[in-house]
Amino acid sequence: MQKWADQFGKDSLLIRPYEREGQTIDVVADFMRVLGTKVETVTKKKKRGNHNPTPRRELMELLRAFNQLNVDVDRNKFFYSIMTRSKSYIRTADILNHDECAALIQEFAPGNQILIRDYYRDSAPLFPELTQFAPPLIWEPGSKEYFDMVVDVLDAVWNAAVSQPRNGAPYGKTKSSSEPPSTSA
C-alpha cells in the first residue's frame, strides 16, 4: 500500500471490506456506489448469483487432477459446466478449519493493523471477527453425494472431449503428444 500511496497519494486510496454485517458484498456494485452510480446504469445485464464460486474441497481435488492434463479445452467453461450442476458443489470457507483461519489471521495481524491505521477510513470493521464454526461436512468416497459428483465430473469431461476437434488424433492422445499410444499392458 505504501508504494501506491507514494505514487498516487494516501488520500487517493480507498480500502473496502469484502464483508459487511456478516455478508459478502457484490464488489462490482460496491465499486459503482463509490463512484456514485448504480451498477445497472453501466452494465446491461448484471451477473446474478455467485460470480466466483469456490468448489467444495472434494470437487477441488478432481479439478486439480483435471488441470494436470495437457488437453486443449476452455478450462473456465469446463469449470462452470461442473459448478452450475449443483449448488452443493459451491462452498466457501471449507478450505481452512477454524484453527488454520485463526493462525492465518494472526500471521497477517501486524500488516492488517497498519492497513487499518494508515489507510482505512470507514467506520465498519475492515476484517470481521473470527467466530467459531463447525467443520464442514466432507463427502466420503462411497457416499451418494460423492458418487453423484464424480458422475457429473466425468460427464463434463466427456462433453468437453466430444466437443473438441480431434484432427484425426486418437482418443487419449493429447495435442502435444507425438509418441504413438502404448499397446503394452
N, C-alpha and C positions, 0 to 999 in steps of 0.2 A: 504494500500500500504506500509505503514511503516513496518509492520510485515514481509511482503515479502522482502522488501529492507534489513531489518535486517538479514533475513535468507539467501538470495541469492546475496545480493549486489545491490545497487541502479543502477549501470550500467548494470545489468543483466535484468532489467525490460524494456519492450518496450510497451509503451502505443500507441494504434492505434485508429483512429476515425472510426466510423461506416458510416460516410458520407464524401464524398469528392465532392466539387463543386456542392452541392445540390443533389447529387445522393447517394443512399445507395450503399455500396460496397459488393462484394462477399467475406465474411470473410475467407473462405477456400482458395480461390485464393490469397487473400492478405497475408495470413499466409505463403503460399507456396512461394510467392515472397520474403517475409522477409527471408526465408530460402535459397533463391537463386535458386529456381526451379519452374517449371510450374506445375500447378495442374494436367494437363493431363499426365504428366510423372509418377505421383504417383497413380492416380486413373484410372481405366479402362474406366469408364463412369462417367463423371461429371454430377451431377444433374443439370438440367436446370430449369429456372423459379424460382418461389417463394419457397424457402426451408422451411420457417417457416411462413406460411401465417397467418395473423391476420383476424379473421372473422369480418364482419361488426357488428355494435352494435346490430341490431335486431336479427341476427343469433346467436350472442353470448348468448343472453338470452335463446334461445331454447337449445343450447348446455349445458349451465349451468343447466338447468332443467333436461336434459338427464343424466348429471353426478351425479345427486342426486339419480338416480335409482340404486338399488342394483342388477345389471344384469351382467352376465359374458360375456362381449364382448371385442374384441380388440378395445379399445377406440381410439387409433391412426388410425387404419384402418377405423373406423366409421367416425372420424373427416374428414379424407381425402376423404372419399366417398361422403361427402357433399361438401367440399371445391372445389373439382375438377368438380363439375357440372356446375358452372357458375363463370366466372371471376368477376362478380359483387358481389360475396359473399366475396371476398378478398378485404379488405380495411384497411389500416393502418391510424393512426393519427386521428381517429374519436372518440376515447375513451374520450379524453380531448378536451375542447374547448380552444380558444386562451388564455383566462384569466387564466384557470386552468394550461395550459402549462407555462405561464409566472410565476405563483405562484410557480410551481414546480422548475423551473429554479432558481428563487430567493432563494428558500429554500436551494438548494444544491450549490449555488454560492460560499460560503466560501470554502467548501471542494473541489470543482472543481478548484478554483484558486490555492489551494495548489497542487493539482494533476498536473496542468499545470506548475506551477513554479518549482516544485521539481522533476518531473518525465517525463514530455513530452518533446521530443527532435525533433519534426517535425516542419516544417515551416507552414504547412497547419493548419487552425484552428481545434482544437480538438472538439469544440462544435460550430455548425453553429448558426448564428444569428437567433433569432426567428422573423419571419415575420408575418404580419397579414394574416390570412386566413379565408375564408368564412366557416361558419359552414357546416358540411356535410349534404347532403340530407338524411333524415330519411324516410324509407318506413313505412307508416302508415298502421295499420291493415285495411283491406278493399281495399287496393291498389292491382293492378295486381301483382306487384313485390313481395309484402309481401305474397300474396296468393301462388304464384309460389314457393317461398322459403319454406313455410310451407309444401306444397305438396312434395317438394324434401326432406325435413327433415323426413316427415312421410314415404316416400318411403325408405329412408336409414334405418329408424328404422325397418320397415317391413323386408327389406332384411337382416338386422342383426339378427332379430328374427328367421326368417326361416332358416338361415344358421347355427344356433346353435343346437347342440344335445339337445333334451328335456329330455332324461332319464325318460320318462313316466310322467313327470310333466305337469300339465295342463297349457295352456297359461295364462299369467297374474301372475303366481306364480314364485317368484324368487328362486334362488338356496338356499338361507339361510332360506327361509320361511318354517316353519314347521306347521303352522296353516292351517286348511282347508279353502278354499275360502268361504267368507260370502255369504249366499243366501238371506239375507235381503236387502231391498232397502234403 
